[in-house]
Amino acid sequence: MTPNRFVRKIETLGRIRIPIKIQRALSISKFDEVEIYVDEASIILQKYTPTCVFCGKNTNIILYKEKYICEACREQLATVKRN
């Protein structure tokens, strides 16, 4: 993506609209989740990619009881014996 500068005002409800050019460049669609965090004096906004709650991988992920788990960790959990 070529560097672009956009200036937007914060709306009365505290919202900022993301320019369509940025949405398209990052493949962000309507209702997609985005991740927002602060790095020193900057606000970082990126498309959210779910990761496994145990190992942090982001491939072969399923949602189970509101937690994301990868296939490898699911297989390991299946072999755990109860006390």
Backbone torsions as a table, in degrees:
resi	resn	phi	psi	omega
1	MET	NA	132.4	177.1
2	THR	-74.2	142.6	-179.5
3	PRO	-62.8	129.2	177.2
4	ASN	-132.0	153.5	178.4
5	ARG	-120.3	126.7	178.6
6	PHE	-124.2	137.7	175.7
7	VAL	-115.9	125.3	179.5
8	ARG	-131.7	146.6	174.9
9	LYS	-88.2	147.5	173.7
10	ILE	-77.9	129.2	-178.9
11	GLU	-73.2	171.0	-176.0
12	THR	-60.7	-27.2	178.1
13	LEU	-91.3	8.6	177.6
14	GLY	84.8	15.1	-177.9
15	ARG	-95.3	153.8	173.2
16	ILE	-128.4	133.7	177.4
17	ARG	-85.3	136.0	178.2
18	ILE	-89.3	123.4	-179.5
19	PRO	-56.3	141.6	-177.5
20	ILE	-58.3	-32.5	179.2
21	LYS	-62.2	-39.3	177.8
22	ILE	-71.7	-42.4	178.8
23	GLN	-57.8	-45.0	-179.7
24	ARG	-65.9	-42.7	-178.9
25	ALA	-63.1	-32.3	-178.3
26	LEU	-100.9	7.8	-178.8
27	SER	54.0	43.4	177.0
28	ILE	-95.3	122.6	-179.8
29	SER	-108.0	168.7	177.2
30	LYS	-56.3	133.3	178.9
31	PHE	75.2	2.6	172.8
32	ASP	-66.1	152.8	175.9
33	GLU	-89.8	143.2	174.9
34	VAL	-123.8	151.2	179.8
35	GLU	-104.4	134.5	-178.7
36	ILE	-125.0	127.1	175.2
37	TYR	-148.2	167.2	-176.5
38	VAL	-109.8	134.3	176.0
39	ASP	-127.3	102.7	-174.3
40	GLU	56.8	-112.1	-177.1
41	ALA	-103.6	16.1	-177.9
42	SER	-116.4	148.3	172.1
43	ILE	-101.1	124.5	-179.4
44	ILE	-104.1	130.7	179.7
45	LEU	-125.6	123.7	179.0
46	GLN	-144.7	157.8	178.1
47	LYS	-63.9	133.6	-177.0
48	TYR	-79.0	130.8	174.1
49	THR	-121.1	115.9	-179.4
50	PRO	-63.9	144.8	178.5
51	THR	-129.2	158.4	-179.6
52	CYS	-63.2	133.5	-178.9
53	VAL	-65.2	-23.6	-177.4
54	PHE	-94.1	-48.8	-173.0
55	CYS	-111.5	-15.1	178.2
56	GLY	87.0	-0.1	179.0
57	LYS	-71.6	157.1	-178.5
58	ASN	-122.0	24.8	177.8
59	THR	-116.1	147.2	-179.7
60	ASN	53.4	49.8	-176.2
61	ILE	-95.0	138.1	170.2
62	ILE	-126.0	158.5	176.7
63	LEU	-98.8	121.3	179.5
64	TYR	-131.0	117.1	-179.3
65	LYS	49.4	48.7	177.1
66	GLU	66.6	20.3	175.8
67	LYS	-129.2	142.1	176.8
68	TYR	-90.7	133.7	-179.0
69	ILE	-136.1	136.9	178.7
70	CYS	-86.5	166.8	-177.3
71	GLU	-61.5	-43.0	-178.5
72	ALA	-62.4	-43.3	179.7
73	CYS	-70.2	-33.9	175.1
74	ARG	-61.2	-43.2	179.3
75	GLU	-64.2	-41.1	177.9
76	GLN	-64.6	-40.1	179.1
77	LEU	-63.9	-33.6	-179.6
78	ALA	-65.6	-24.7	-178.1
79	THR	-92.5	-6.4	-178.9
80	VAL	-71.4	131.4	178.6
81	LYS	-95.6	142.3	179.3
82	ARG	-82.7	152.1	177.1
83	ASN	-77.6	NA	NA
